[in-house]
Amino acid sequence: MKKYKWGILAPGKMSAKFTRALKLLENVELFAVGSRDINRASQFAAEFGFKKAYGSYEELATDSEVEIIYVASPHSRHYEHTLLCLKNRKAVLVEKAFSLNNREAAEMIDEATRQKVFLMEALWPPFQPLYQKTREILDSGEAGKIIHMNARFGFQAPFHPADRKFNLELGGGSLLDIGIYPVIDALWFLGVPDEITAKATFSETGSEDSISIIFGYNDRRMATLYSSFRTVAGIGSDLLCENGNLLFSRGRDMSQRLTVAINGKENADYSLLPEGMGYHFEAIEVMKCLDEGKLQSDIVPHSFTLNLMATLDRIREAAGIRFQGRD
C-alpha cells in the first residue's frame, strides 16, 4: 500500500478535525503544515505529529516531497491558495465552499486539467454511509419519486464583525458556510433547479446571516432550503416522496440518523456515528483516485462542483448577496 505525504494549508479548527480523521488511515503520512505564522504551524505540527512546519503557504506548496495538500483557508482565499498548489503540481483537496463564485471555480479546474493533477472539493455528505443508503432506497423505487425536499442548517452564532462567518472579506455569510449543505442535498437528489427564488437577512457588517431559498423544477418538484446563524434549526433534509418519506438528519458531532417511512410499512431507523466525524472518507477517495491515476473523483466530479458553484451564484443574485470585487 502506497503511503501519501499530506500537507495542511492553514491550520485551524477545521484542519484539526480533518487531521484527526487522517490519523485513522494507514496509507497517510502526516508530513507538513503551512501557515502565515510559523509558531502556529509549529504548534499544529507538534500536536498532530507532522514532520515539517512552514511559516508560509509558498514553502508548503514548493516542498518537493508533499504529494497532497488539504486547503482549509477561508472561502475567499481558496482560489489563490488552490492555484498556488496546483501550479506546483500538488494534488489538492479544497474545503467547501470551493471558491467564492463559479468563474473562480472554473479557473481552478482548468488549471488542474492543464497541470494534469488531481483536484476535488471536500464535500462531506456524498461519502457518508447513510447518505448513500438514502440514494440506494431512492434508486430502488420503493419510495417513488421525490415531490418535495425540505432542507435546513441553522445554529445561533454570536456576532463578531471580524469572525469569518460575518466578515465579507473572508466570504462571510451563512450560505457559503452552512447553507451550502442544503444546496448540496437538493442538487444531489433533485438536480439543478429550473427556477430559484431567495430572500436573505443581513448582519451589521452586510453579510447575510439567514437565507430562505425555493428551488422550482419544471416537472413540479420543489425544494425549500434554509440556513441561519440566528436560529437553532438543526441539520437535516426531509425527502417527501410519492410512496413515503426519507428523513435524514445529523448532529454537530456528525452523528447521522435516517428514518425511512414508507406508506403501509413499519418505519425503519438507521443511525451512525462515524469515526473521525466521517472526514476520512474524503481522504480515502482522494488516495483511491491517485492510486487509479484519476484526475477527478467519480463521487464528487468537477461537473458537480461547477453546478454547485453556479447554483450558489444564482442564489446570491436572487438574494442580493455581494462580495465586492469578486462577483
ZISULJO-V683490 format. One record per residue. N is the residue number from 1. RES is the residue in one small letter. PSI is psi in degrees with one decimal (999 if undefined). OMEGA is omega in whole degrees, -180 to 180 (* if undefined). NEAR is the number of other C-alpha atoms within 8 Angstrom. Layout:
# ZISULJO-V683490
[[N,RES,PSI,OMEGA,NEAR] [N,RES,PSI,OMEGA,NEAR]]
This chain:
# ZISULJO-V683490
[[1,m,123.6,178,3] [2,k,135.6,174,4] [3,k,132.8,-178,8] [4,y,136.8,179,10] [5,k,113.2,-176,12] [6,w,144.2,171,14] [7,g,148.1,178,15] [8,i,120.8,177,13] [9,l,113.2,-180,14] [10,a,82.3,177,13] [11,p,133.3,-180,15] [12,g,-162.1,-177,7] [13,k,-44.9,-179,6] [14,m,-40.6,178,8] [15,s,-35.1,178,11] [16,a,-44.5,178,9] [17,k,-45.1,-178,11] [18,f,-39.5,-179,11] [19,t,-38.3,177,9] [20,r,-35.3,177,10] [21,a,-40.3,179,14] [22,l,-35.3,-177,13] [23,k,-12.9,178,9] [24,l,-14.2,-169,8] [25,l,131.3,-177,9] [26,e,-24.5,-177,6] [27,n,22.3,178,8] [28,v,133.9,169,11] [29,e,117.1,178,8] [30,l,106.3,-165,12] [31,f,-49.8,-173,11] [32,a,150.5,177,15] [33,v,135.3,177,18] [34,g,130.3,178,18] [35,s,161.7,173,14] [36,r,-12.8,-179,8] [37,d,111.0,-176,8] [38,i,-33.2,179,12] [39,n,-41.2,178,7] [40,r,-42.4,178,9] [41,a,-42.6,-178,15] [42,s,-40.8,179,12] [43,q,-43.0,179,8] [44,f,-44.7,-179,11] [45,a,-41.9,-180,14] [46,a,-39.4,-178,8] [47,e,-40.0,-173,6] [48,f,-8.0,176,8] [49,g,27.1,174,7] [50,f,149.4,-177,12] [51,k,-32.3,-174,8] [52,k,151.3,175,9] [53,a,133.6,-179,12] [54,y,147.1,179,14] [55,g,18.2,174,12] [56,s,154.7,177,11] [57,y,-31.4,-179,13] [58,e,-40.7,179,7] [59,e,-39.5,177,10] [60,l,-47.6,-176,14] [61,a,-27.6,-177,12] [62,t,0.3,175,8] [63,d,116.9,-174,7] [64,s,-18.9,-177,5] [65,e,-22.7,180,5] [66,v,132.9,-177,14] [67,e,-36.2,-178,11] [68,i,135.8,177,12] [69,i,129.1,174,15] [70,y,118.2,-177,12] [71,v,116.3,-176,14] [72,a,25.3,175,14] [73,s,172.0,178,9] [74,p,155.8,-177,9] [75,h,-42.5,-174,13] [76,s,-13.0,-179,10] [77,r,-5.5,-178,10] [78,h,-40.0,-178,14] [79,y,-57.0,-176,13] [80,e,-38.4,-177,7] [81,h,-35.6,177,11] [82,t,-43.2,178,12] [83,l,-39.3,177,10] [84,l,-45.6,-179,10] [85,c,-43.3,-179,14] [86,l,-41.0,-179,14] [87,k,-18.5,173,9] [88,n,15.0,172,8] [89,r,44.1,173,9] [90,k,139.9,169,14] [91,a,141.4,-173,12] [92,v,133.8,169,14] [93,l,114.2,-174,13] [94,v,125.2,177,14] [95,e,148.0,176,11] [96,k,155.2,-11,11] [97,a,142.1,-174,10] [98,f,-40.4,-179,13] [99,s,-172.8,177,14] [100,l,-23.4,-178,13] [101,n,171.7,-176,12] [102,n,-32.7,179,11] [103,r,-46.7,179,6] [104,e,-40.9,179,10] [105,a,-44.2,-180,15] [106,a,-39.2,179,9] [107,e,-39.2,178,8] [108,m,-44.2,180,11] [109,i,-39.2,177,10] [110,d,-41.0,180,8] [111,e,-40.5,178,11] [112,a,-40.8,178,12] [113,t,-42.3,-179,9] [114,r,-40.4,-179,6] [115,q,-9.8,-178,9] [116,k,48.4,177,8] [117,v,158.1,-176,11] [118,f,141.3,177,12] [119,l,132.6,178,12] [120,m,144.8,173,13] [121,e,135.7,-178,12] [122,a,80.1,179,9] [123,l,119.3,-176,10] [124,w,-47.4,-169,9] [125,p,-49.0,-172,8] [126,p,-19.0,-177,9] [127,f,-5.2,-175,11] [128,q,136.8,-177,10] [129,p,-42.9,-178,6] [130,l,-27.2,172,12] [131,y,-43.0,178,11] [132,q,-33.4,176,10] [133,k,-39.2,177,8] [134,t,-45.0,178,10] [135,r,-40.2,180,9] [136,e,-43.2,180,8] [137,i,-42.0,178,10] [138,l,-43.4,-179,11] [139,d,-26.8,180,7] [140,s,-21.1,-178,7] [141,g,-3.6,-176,8] [142,e,-40.8,-178,9] [143,a,-10.7,-175,15] [144,g,-172.7,-178,10] [145,k,149.5,175,9] [146,i,131.6,176,12] [147,i,-41.3,-178,11] [148,h,144.9,173,11] [149,m,137.4,174,13] [150,n,112.8,-175,10] [151,a,146.0,-174,15] [152,r,155.2,172,14] [153,f,111.8,-178,15] [154,g,139.3,172,15] [155,f,160.4,-179,11] [156,q,120.8,-179,9] [157,a,126.8,176,6] [158,p,138.6,-178,4] [159,f,121.0,172,6] [160,h,119.6,-175,6] [161,p,-35.3,-177,8] [162,a,-14.3,-180,6] [163,d,139.2,-178,8] [164,r,-25.0,-179,10] [165,k,-22.2,-176,10] [166,f,-3.5,-176,17] [167,n,112.1,-178,14] [168,l,-31.6,179,12] [169,e,-21.3,179,7] [170,l,13.0,-179,11] [171,g,30.4,-176,14] [172,g,159.2,-179,14] [173,g,152.4,-177,14] [174,s,-28.4,-174,15] [175,l,-54.4,-177,11] [176,l,-22.2,-178,13] [177,d,-52.2,-178,11] [178,i,-26.8,178,12] [179,g,-19.3,179,16] [180,i,-28.9,-178,11] [181,y,-48.8,173,9] [182,p,-36.1,178,16] [183,v,-42.2,176,11] [184,i,-46.5,-179,9] [185,d,-43.7,-179,12] [186,a,-44.0,180,13] [187,l,-37.9,-177,11] [188,w,-41.7,-174,7] [189,f,-24.3,-177,7] [190,l,-24.8,-178,9] [191,g,-178.0,-178,7] [192,v,128.1,-177,8] [193,p,153.0,175,10] [194,d,-33.0,-180,8] [195,e,146.7,177,7] [196,i,130.0,169,12] [197,t,148.5,-177,10] [198,a,147.9,176,11] [199,k,130.2,-178,9] [200,a,156.6,168,11] [201,t,156.5,-171,8] [202,f,147.7,179,10] [203,s,-179.9,-179,9] [204,e,-23.6,179,6] [205,t,-6.6,-176,9] [206,g,-2.2,177,8] [207,s,148.3,177,13] [208,e,129.0,-179,15] [209,d,-10.4,173,14] [210,s,144.3,179,15] [211,i,138.3,174,16] [212,s,134.7,-173,11] [213,i,141.1,172,12] [214,i,125.4,172,11] [215,f,131.5,175,12] [216,g,140.8,180,12] [217,y,146.1,-175,10] [218,n,-17.5,179,6] [219,d,17.6,174,4] [220,r,5.1,170,7] [221,r,154.8,179,10] [222,m,161.0,173,11] [223,a,137.0,172,12] [224,t,125.9,-174,12] [225,l,145.8,-177,13] [226,y,137.2,171,14] [227,s,151.0,-175,16] [228,s,143.6,168,16] [229,f,8.7,-174,11] [230,r,-19.1,-175,10] [231,t,150.5,176,8] [232,v,75.9,-176,7] [233,a,-15.6,-175,10] [234,g,-172.6,-177,10] [235,i,122.6,178,11] [236,g,168.3,176,12] [237,s,128.6,176,13] [238,d,119.0,177,11] [239,l,108.9,-178,12] [240,l,112.5,-170,11] [241,c,173.8,-178,13] [242,e,-38.5,-174,9] [243,n,12.6,-179,10] [244,g,-168.8,-176,12] [245,n,146.3,173,12] [246,l,117.2,-174,14] [247,l,111.2,-177,11] [248,f,130.2,179,12] [249,s,162.7,176,10] [250,r,162.4,178,12] [251,g,173.1,178,9] [252,r,-18.1,176,5] [253,d,7.7,180,6] [254,m,12.4,171,10] [255,s,144.7,-173,12] [256,q,147.0,178,12] [257,r,134.3,176,12] [258,l,124.5,174,13] [259,t,124.1,179,11] [260,v,111.2,-177,11] [261,a,87.7,180,11] [262,i,133.8,-178,12] [263,n,128.6,177,6] [264,g,1.5,180,4] [265,k,156.3,175,6] [266,e,140.2,-180,6] [267,n,144.0,175,8] [268,a,129.5,-179,7] [269,d,135.0,177,8] [270,y,143.0,177,8] [271,s,154.6,-176,9] [272,l,137.3,169,8] [273,l,96.3,-173,8] [274,p,151.4,172,8] [275,e,151.2,175,7] [276,g,24.2,-178,12] [277,m,17.1,177,12] [278,g,2.6,-178,11] [279,y,-22.5,-178,12] [280,h,-22.3,178,14] [281,f,-35.6,179,9] [282,e,-43.5,180,11] [283,a,-40.0,177,9] [284,i,-43.3,-179,9] [285,e,-42.7,179,9] [286,v,-50.1,-176,11] [287,m,-33.0,175,9] [288,k,-44.3,179,8] [289,c,-41.5,179,12] [290,l,-39.7,177,10] [291,d,-35.2,-177,7] [292,e,2.4,178,6] [293,g,22.0,-179,6] [294,k,149.1,178,9] [295,l,-6.2,175,11] [296,q,161.2,-178,11] [297,s,145.1,173,12] [298,d,-24.2,-179,5] [299,i,-46.1,174,6] [300,v,77.2,-180,12] [301,p,166.5,177,10] [302,h,-35.2,-178,10] [303,s,-36.4,179,6] [304,f,-42.8,178,8] [305,t,-41.9,179,12] [306,l,-40.9,177,11] [307,n,-39.7,179,9] [308,l,-48.8,-178,11] [309,m,-38.0,178,14] [310,a,-37.6,178,10] [311,t,-41.6,177,9] [312,l,-37.0,175,12] [313,d,-43.6,180,10] [314,r,-39.7,179,9] [315,i,-46.0,-179,12] [316,r,-38.9,178,10] [317,e,-43.3,-179,9] [318,a,-32.4,-176,11] [319,a,-5.8,-180,11] [320,g,32.8,179,7] [321,i,125.3,-176,9] [322,r,142.6,169,7] [323,f,105.1,-171,9] [324,q,127.5,179,5] [325,g,-0.7,-177,4] [326,r,14.2,179,6] [327,d,999,*,6]]
